[in-house]
Amino acid sequence: MPSSMTTTNRSLARILNHLGTTLLEQLEGSVRDHQSLGGVVIYDSADDLAIAERSIVLGVGIHDHDGIVRLLRGLGPRNAAALVVRAPIIVSETMRRAVQRSGVALLGLAEGASWTQLAAMLRTLLAEDDVGGAAAEFIGGMPSGDLFSLANAIAALIDAPITIEDKGSNVLAFSGRQEEADPSRIETILGRRVPERYIRAQETRGEFQQLQRSDAPVYLPGWALDDDEHSVARVAVAIRAGEEILGSMWAAVQQPLNDERTQAFADSAKLVALHMLRFRAGSDVERRLRADLVSTALEGGPSALEASGRLGLVGRPVAVLALGLDWTEDVGAAGTAPTQAASLQRAADAFALHLSALQPGSAVAVLGDRAYATVPLLGHPADQAKQAHRMAQGFLDRTGQNLSAVIGIGPLAMDAGSLPRARHGADQALRVLRYEAGKRRVVTAEDAYIDSLLLDLSDLVAARGNAISPPIAQLLAYDHKHQAQLVQTLRCWLNAFGDVSIAVKEAFVHPSTFRYRMRRVAAVSGLDLTDSHQRFAAMLQLRLLESVAAPLHAPKNR
């Protein structure tokens, strides 16, 4: 039985069993502790050190000896499981004592490996028990969906390091002994995907076509990409489920496999297919379960407390974030409703990955035309609202222009009973962002309060069928007939609180022209702009006109 079978799914020992030597190196400290891990946290020296117990802390940017020692001492009282720093690191006696006293294992991340890819891989390995499911099922003696354990078992069976890849050449799992392969395999492992130059070379050599045509393993001789890069030979086999190709499995070899090992490799591909199908089905089930739990917790009612408990939200302040695709990009331009739904699901998956790396226990689920995130917060109460904003803004900054999304943040929920109110606030903030059409990408319910009230008031006006007030209606009619700019002139004057020197800059006209237009405003509308009540009424009416002028298909508050 593989050693990984003796550890819990979420233990540090299992993590190192799968990722050690290729990605992670045990520098100092014990990893024999089989306790369940609490999650993955990216350390930020600018933030309060707030982590869940038994977390793996990624020490991004922590290179110097003193900084590592200080962080180890700070993580000890918080019962962290391990600290990961960028290798190479020379472990001094002071550092060794800090590890022993803190009880925090010190791990090194291989040079060239991406912190983002490490966080994603750790999350994949820890994801099985995220929502408190039942004990794992077994397929072929391996935990269902545990592709890393399966990869190690197959590597031992054929005596060669292997990778399991999806149809897009993304690495789903890999075995140990990758150092026996070649630089291209190491680069593939570190980047979690076959580099584009190798994919192009494989396409040119027709290797993918050979895999698709054959049900048996295919021997692919080694080749030189250029004078400096040489690939050892591979034996590859397509992973199939009926007529569907799920991915492929690649063994780095020095010579063709004998008949016995070739047959074992082919049989293993069938087992991998079952695990991939079970993993895919399990992911769908987990996603639906998580969506049900998040929905139940946010809607309130008799089952909300139980759902909050299963999500780990009881007894902690929780931020509720609502992510929606920017309707200026999403509606119409994005195509059909199924296409939009797929785009939203991809955004939600990326959001879940981002949040789980920052805050263990976060949950994301797609409900309707938006994705909701529940994020349990740690640290000082005064900084918790800022934490949520930084997480949301960091996600949008990282995705850049590749994702046209906006995020509304509700007021903090201090208990399970406050979650529906927090969701309502996040919805209001999201609606404001969608109407603003790109002005902001993240906003809290508190900051969007007035704009949200105006949108609600515009809904009320529309529902009542109320006409525009006579003064503004007369200005609109005059502008339409004479191609004038009286409404815009009044808006600029009100925005400048009657200061003509400021208003003319917004209106882009000469002061004399502006004053003349203001006299026409008074004459046409009958407004007495010396009356504070009439000024307020005119300003409110113009703001409501701006709300009504926003695209009518922008989703209303749900």
C-alpha positions in Angstrom: 0.0 0.0 0.0 1.5 3.4 -0.9 2.6 5.5 2.0 0.1 8.2 1.2 -2.7 5.8 2.1 -1.6 5.9 5.7 -2.2 9.6 6.1 -5.3 11.7 6.2 -6.3 13.4 3.0 -5.5 16.8 4.4 -2.2 16.1 6.2 1.1 17.8 5.7 2.7 14.3 5.3 0.4 13.6 2.3 1.2 17.0 0.8 5.0 16.3 0.9 4.5 12.7 -0.3 2.9 14.1 -3.5 4.8 17.3 -4.1 8.2 16.7 -2.4 11.3 16.9 -4.2 9.8 18.4 -7.4 8.1 21.4 -5.9 8.6 21.3 -2.1 11.7 20.5 -0.1 11.6 19.7 3.6 14.2 22.1 5.1 13.6 21.7 8.8 11.0 20.4 11.2 8.8 17.3 11.4 6.1 16.4 9.0 5.0 13.2 10.6 2.0 14.9 12.2 -1.0 13.5 10.4 -3.5 16.1 11.7 -5.8 17.7 9.2 -4.6 21.0 7.7 -6.6 24.2 8.0 -5.9 25.6 4.6 -3.5 27.7 2.6 -2.6 31.3 3.5 -0.5 33.8 1.5 1.4 35.9 4.0 1.4 39.6 3.5 3.7 41.7 5.8 1.4 44.7 5.5 -1.5 42.8 7.0 -2.2 41.5 10.5 -1.0 37.9 10.9 -4.5 36.3 11.0 -4.6 32.6 10.0 -6.6 29.6 10.8 -5.0 26.8 12.8 -2.9 24.2 11.0 -2.5 26.4 7.9 0.3 26.2 5.4 1.6 29.7 5.1 3.2 30.8 1.8 6.0 33.3 2.7 5.9 35.2 -0.6 8.8 37.7 -0.6 10.3 36.5 2.7 14.0 35.8 1.8 16.2 37.1 4.5 17.3 35.0 7.5 15.9 37.4 10.2 12.5 37.8 8.4 12.1 34.0 8.3 13.0 33.6 12.0 10.5 36.4 13.0 7.8 34.9 10.9 8.3 31.4 12.4 8.1 32.8 15.9 4.9 34.6 15.0 3.4 31.5 13.5 4.1 29.3 16.5 1.4 30.7 18.8 -1.1 30.5 15.9 -0.5 26.8 15.5 0.5 27.0 11.9 1.5 23.7 10.3 4.3 24.9 7.9 6.0 27.9 6.4 7.0 27.8 2.7 9.8 30.0 1.6 11.6 30.3 -1.7 14.6 28.0 -2.0 17.6 27.9 -1.8 17.8 28.7 1.9 20.7 27.9 4.2 19.2 26.8 7.5 21.1 28.4 10.3 21.2 27.2 13.9 19.0 30.2 14.9 16.5 29.2 12.2 16.6 25.6 13.4 15.9 26.6 16.9 13.0 28.8 15.8 11.5 25.8 13.9 11.8 23.6 17.0 10.3 26.1 19.4 7.5 27.1 17.1 6.6 23.6 16.0 6.2 25.0 12.4 7.9 23.0 9.7 10.0 24.9 7.2 9.6 24.0 3.5 11.4 25.3 0.5 9.7 26.1 -2.9 11.8 25.0 -5.8 13.4 27.7 -7.9 11.3 28.6 -11.0 8.1 27.3 -9.4 5.2 29.8 -9.3 3.6 30.7 -6.0 0.2 30.9 -7.8 0.6 27.3 -9.2 1.7 26.1 -5.7 -1.4 27.6 -4.1 -3.6 26.0 -6.8 -2.0 22.6 -6.4 -2.2 22.7 -2.6 -5.9 23.7 -2.8 -6.5 20.8 -5.2 -5.0 18.3 -2.7 -6.9 19.8 0.2 -10.2 20.2 -1.6 -11.6 16.7 -1.0 -12.8 17.4 2.6 -13.7 21.0 2.2 -17.4 20.5 2.8 -17.3 17.6 5.3 -18.2 14.8 2.9 -18.2 11.1 3.7 -15.2 8.8 3.6 -13.6 8.5 0.2 -14.7 5.7 -2.1 -12.0 3.5 -3.6 -11.3 2.6 -7.2 -8.7 0.0 -7.9 -7.4 0.2 -4.3 -6.9 4.0 -4.5 -9.1 6.8 -3.0 -11.5 7.9 -5.6 -10.2 10.9 -7.5 -6.8 10.8 -5.8 -4.7 11.1 -9.0 -1.5 11.8 -7.2 -1.5 8.5 -5.3 -2.5 6.8 -8.6 0.4 8.4 -10.5 2.9 7.2 -7.9 1.5 3.7 -8.0 1.7 3.6 -11.9 5.2 5.0 -11.8 6.3 2.1 -9.5 4.5 -0.4 -11.7 6.3 0.6 -14.9 9.5 2.0 -13.2 9.3 5.4 -14.8 8.1 8.9 -13.8 4.8 9.9 -15.2 2.4 12.8 -15.6 -1.4 12.7 -16.0 -2.6 15.5 -18.2 -6.0 16.8 -19.4 -6.9 17.5 -23.0 -5.3 21.0 -22.8 -1.9 19.6 -21.7 -2.5 20.9 -18.2 -0.9 18.7 -15.5 -3.5 17.1 -13.2 -1.1 15.0 -11.2 2.4 13.6 -11.4 4.5 11.0 -9.7 7.8 11.2 -7.9 11.3 10.7 -9.5 10.7 13.5 -12.0 14.4 14.4 -11.7 15.1 11.3 -13.7 13.4 12.8 -16.8 14.6 16.0 -18.6 14.4 19.8 -18.2 11.2 19.9 -20.3 9.4 17.6 -17.8 10.7 19.7 -14.8 9.5 22.9 -16.5 6.1 21.2 -17.1 5.7 20.2 -13.5 6.8 23.7 -12.2 4.4 25.5 -14.5 1.6 22.9 -14.1 1.3 22.8 -17.9 3.3 21.7 -20.9 5.1 24.8 -22.2 3.8 26.1 -25.5 7.0 25.5 -27.5 6.9 21.8 -26.6 3.2 21.6 -27.5 4.0 23.2 -30.9 6.8 20.7 -31.5 4.6 17.8 -30.5 1.9 19.0 -32.9 4.5 19.3 -35.7 5.8 15.7 -35.0 2.2 14.4 -35.0 2.3 13.0 -31.5 -1.2 14.0 -30.5 -2.6 12.5 -33.7 -0.8 9.2 -32.9 -2.4 9.2 -29.4 -5.9 9.9 -30.8 -5.6 7.1 -33.3 -4.3 4.4 -31.0 -5.9 2.6 -28.0 -2.5 1.2 -27.0 0.5 3.1 -25.5 2.6 4.9 -28.2 6.4 5.0 -28.0 7.7 8.5 -28.9 11.5 8.7 -29.4 13.5 11.5 -27.9 14.2 14.6 -29.9 16.1 17.9 -29.9 14.1 21.1 -29.9 17.2 23.1 -30.5 20.9 22.9 -29.8 20.4 23.4 -26.0 17.2 21.4 -25.4 16.8 17.6 -25.7 13.9 15.5 -24.7 14.2 11.9 -23.6 11.8 9.4 -25.0 8.2 9.1 -23.9 5.6 6.4 -23.8 2.2 8.0 -23.9 -1.4 6.7 -23.8 -4.7 8.4 -24.4 -7.1 8.3 -21.4 -10.6 7.4 -22.8 -14.1 7.1 -21.6 -15.9 5.4 -24.5 -15.4 7.7 -27.5 -14.4 10.7 -25.3 -10.7 11.5 -24.8 -10.3 12.8 -21.2 -6.6 13.4 -21.4 -3.3 11.5 -21.6 -0.6 9.9 -19.5 3.1 10.3 -20.2 6.0 8.2 -19.0 9.6 9.5 -19.4 11.7 6.5 -20.4 15.2 5.6 -21.6 14.0 2.8 -23.9 10.6 1.3 -25.0 8.7 -0.5 -22.3 8.6 -4.3 -22.4 5.4 -6.1 -23.3 4.4 -6.6 -19.7 4.9 -3.0 -18.7 3.2 -1.8 -21.9 0.2 -3.8 -21.0 0.3 -2.6 -17.4 0.5 1.0 -18.7 -2.5 0.5 -21.0 -4.5 -1.1 -18.2 -3.6 1.8 -15.8 -5.0 4.2 -18.3 -8.4 2.6 -17.9 -8.2 3.0 -14.2 -7.1 6.6 -14.5 -10.2 7.2 -16.7 -12.4 5.9 -13.9 -10.7 8.2 -11.4 -11.0 11.2 -13.7 -14.7 10.6 -14.3 -15.3 10.1 -10.6 -13.3 13.2 -9.9 -15.2 15.2 -12.4 -18.5 13.9 -11.1 -17.4 14.5 -7.5 -16.4 18.1 -8.4 -19.9 18.6 -9.8 -21.5 17.1 -6.7 -19.4 19.2 -4.4 -20.1 22.3 -6.4 -23.9 21.7 -6.2 -23.6 20.9 -2.4 -21.6 24.0 -1.8 -24.1 26.1 -3.8 -27.0 24.6 -1.8 -25.2 25.4 1.5 -24.3 28.9 0.5 -27.8 29.6 -0.8 -29.4 28.2 2.4 -27.1 30.2 4.6 -27.7 33.5 2.7 -31.5 33.1 2.5 -32.0 32.6 6.2 -34.7 30.5 7.8 -34.7 27.3 9.9 -31.9 25.6 8.0 -29.6 28.6 7.8 -27.7 27.9 11.0 -27.0 24.3 10.1 -25.7 25.4 6.6 -23.6 28.1 8.2 -22.1 25.5 10.5 -21.2 23.1 7.7 -19.5 26.0 5.9 -17.6 26.9 9.1 -19.1 30.3 9.4 -20.6 30.1 13.0 -18.9 32.2 15.6 -16.9 34.3 13.1 -17.6 37.6 11.3 -18.3 36.8 7.7 -18.1 39.0 4.5 -20.5 38.3 1.7 -19.3 39.3 -1.7 -21.4 39.2 -4.9 -19.5 38.9 -8.2 -21.2 39.5 -11.5 -20.0 39.8 -15.0 -19.9 43.4 -16.2 -23.1 43.6 -18.2 -21.6 46.2 -20.5 -19.4 43.3 -21.8 -21.5 40.3 -20.9 -25.0 41.1 -22.3 -25.2 40.7 -26.0 -21.5 40.6 -26.7 -20.9 37.4 -24.7 -23.4 35.4 -26.8 -26.0 33.0 -25.6 -27.2 32.4 -22.1 -25.3 29.1 -21.8 -22.1 30.9 -22.9 -22.7 33.6 -20.3 -23.4 30.9 -17.6 -20.1 29.1 -18.5 -18.2 32.4 -18.3 -19.7 33.1 -14.9 -18.8 29.6 -13.6 -15.2 30.0 -14.8 -15.0 33.4 -13.0 -16.5 31.8 -9.9 -14.0 29.0 -9.9 -11.1 31.5 -10.2 -12.6 33.6 -7.4 -12.9 30.5 -5.2 -9.2 29.7 -5.8 -8.1 33.2 -5.0 -10.2 33.5 -1.8 -9.3 30.0 -0.5 -5.6 30.9 -0.9 -6.1 34.0 1.2 -8.7 32.9 3.7 -9.3 29.2 4.5 -13.0 28.4 4.8 -14.2 30.7 2.0 -17.0 29.3 -0.2 -18.1 30.5 -3.6 -21.3 29.4 -5.4 -23.1 30.6 -8.5 -26.7 31.5 -7.8 -28.6 33.0 -10.8 -26.7 35.7 -12.7 -24.0 36.1 -10.0 -21.6 34.3 -7.8 -21.7 34.7 -4.0 -18.7 34.3 -1.7 -18.9 33.8 2.0 -15.5 34.7 3.6 -14.9 34.1 7.4 -12.6 36.9 8.6 -9.8 36.9 11.1 -7.7 39.6 12.7 -8.6 42.9 14.3 -12.3 43.9 13.9 -11.4 47.4 12.7 -9.5 45.9 9.7 -12.0 43.2 8.7 -14.0 45.3 6.3 -10.8 46.4 4.6 -9.7 42.8 4.3 -12.7 41.9 2.3 -12.2 44.9 0.0 -8.5 44.0 -0.5 -9.4 40.4 -1.4 -11.9 41.5 -4.0 -9.7 44.2 -5.5 -6.7 41.9 -5.5 -8.7 39.3 -7.5 -9.8 41.8 -10.1 -6.3 43.3 -10.4 -4.8 39.8 -10.9 -7.3 38.8 -13.6 -6.9 42.2 -15.3 -8.8 42.7 -18.5 -9.2 39.0 -19.0 -12.3 39.0 -16.8 -14.9 41.7 -17.1 -16.4 41.4 -13.6 -17.5 43.7 -10.7 -17.8 42.8 -7.0 -20.2 44.2 -4.5 -19.5 43.7 -0.8 -22.2 43.6 1.8 -22.0 44.7 5.5 -20.2 42.3 7.8 -22.4 39.5 9.2 -21.6 39.0 12.8 -23.7 35.9 13.1 -25.6 33.4 10.9 -28.8 35.4 11.3 -27.2 38.5 9.7 -26.2 36.7 6.4 -29.4 37.5 4.5 -28.9 41.3 5.3 -25.3 41.0 4.2 -26.4 39.3 0.9 -28.9 42.1 0.3 -26.2 44.7 0.8 -23.9 42.9 -1.6 -26.7 42.8 -4.2 -27.3 46.5 -3.8 -23.6 47.3 -4.2 -23.4 45.0 -7.3 -26.4 46.7 -8.9 -24.8 50.1 -8.5 -21.6 48.9 -10.1 -23.4 47.5 -13.1 -25.2 50.8 -13.6 -22.0 52.8 -13.4 -20.7 50.9 -16.4 -17.0 50.8 -15.5 -16.6 53.7 -13.1 -15.7 51.3 -10.3 -15.1 47.6 -10.1 -15.4 47.0 -6.3 -17.7 48.8 -3.9 -19.1 48.2 -0.4 -22.8 48.5 0.5 -21.9 51.4 2.7 -20.1 53.4 0.0 -22.9 52.6 -2.5 -25.7 53.5 -0.1 -26.9 56.8 -1.7 -26.5 55.5 -5.3 -28.5 52.4 -4.3 -31.3 54.6 -2.8 -31.5 56.6 -6.0 -31.8 53.4 -8.0 -34.6 52.2 -5.7 -36.3 55.6 -6.1 -36.1 55.3 -9.9 -37.8 51.9 -9.6 -40.5 53.4 -7.5 -41.0 56.3 -10.0 -41.2 53.8 -12.9 -43.6 51.5 -11.0 -46.0 54.4 -10.3 -45.7 55.7 -13.9 -45.0 59.2 -12.5 -44.3 61.9 -15.1 -41.2 64.1 -15.0 -41.8 67.2 -12.9 -43.0 70.2 -15.0 -39.9 72.4 -14.7 -37.5 69.6 -15.9 -40.0 68.5 -18.6 -40.1 72.0 -20.0 -36.3 72.1 -20.2 -36.2 68.8 -21.9 -38.8 69.8 -24.5 -37.0 73.1 -25.2 -33.6 71.3 -25.7 -35.3 68.8 -28.0 -36.9 71.6 -30.1 -34.0 74.0 -30.2 -31.1 71.7 -29.9 -30.1 73.7 -26.8 -28.1 72.6 -23.7 -30.3 73.9 -20.9 -30.6 70.6 -18.9 -26.8 70.1 -19.1 -26.3 73.7 -18.1 -28.5 73.4 -15.1 -26.8 70.1 -14.1 -23.3 71.7 -14.3 -24.5 74.7 -12.2 -26.0 72.5 -9.5 -22.9 70.3 -9.4 -20.8 73.4 -8.9 -23.2 74.7 -6.2 -23.8 77.8 -8.2 -20.1 78.7 -8.8 -20.0 79.8 -12.4 -16.2 79.7 -12.6 -16.3 76.0 -11.8 -19.5 75.2 -13.8 -18.2 76.6 -17.1 -15.2 74.2 -17.0 -17.6 71.3 -16.8 -19.8 72.7 -19.5 -16.9 73.8 -21.8 -18.4 77.1 -22.7 -17.6 80.8 -22.2 -18.8 82.4 -18.9 -21.0 84.8 -20.8 -22.6 82.0 -22.8 -23.2 80.0 -19.6 -24.8 83.0 -17.8 -27.1 83.5 -20.8 -28.1 79.9 -20.7 -28.8 80.0 -17.0 -31.2 83.0 -17.6 -32.9 80.8 -20.2 -33.2 78.0 -17.7 -35.0 80.2 -15.2 -37.3 81.7 -17.9 -38.2 78.3 -19.6 -38.6 76.2 -16.4 -39.9 78.8 -14.0 -37.5 77.5 -11.3 -36.5 79.8 -8.5 -32.9 78.7 -7.9 -32.6 80.9 -4.9 -35.1 78.5 -3.2 -33.2 75.6 -1.5 -36.2 73.3 -1.8 -36.5 73.9 -5.6 -32.7 73.4 -6.0 -32.8 70.1 -4.2 -35.9 68.9 -6.2 -34.2 69.8 -9.5 -30.9 68.0 -8.5 -32.8 64.9 -7.4 -34.9 64.9 -10.6 -31.7 65.1 -12.8 -30.1 62.3 -10.8 -33.1 60.2 -11.4 -33.0 60.9 -15.1 -29.4 59.7 -15.1 -30.5 56.4 -13.5 -33.4 56.0 -16.0 -30.9 56.7 -18.8 -28.8 53.7 -17.8 -29.4 50.5 -19.9 -32.8 49.0 -19.0 -31.6 45.4 -19.1 -29.1 45.9 -16.2 -30.3 43.5 -13.5 -32.3 44.8 -10.7 -31.7 44.0 -7.0 -32.6 40.4 -6.3 
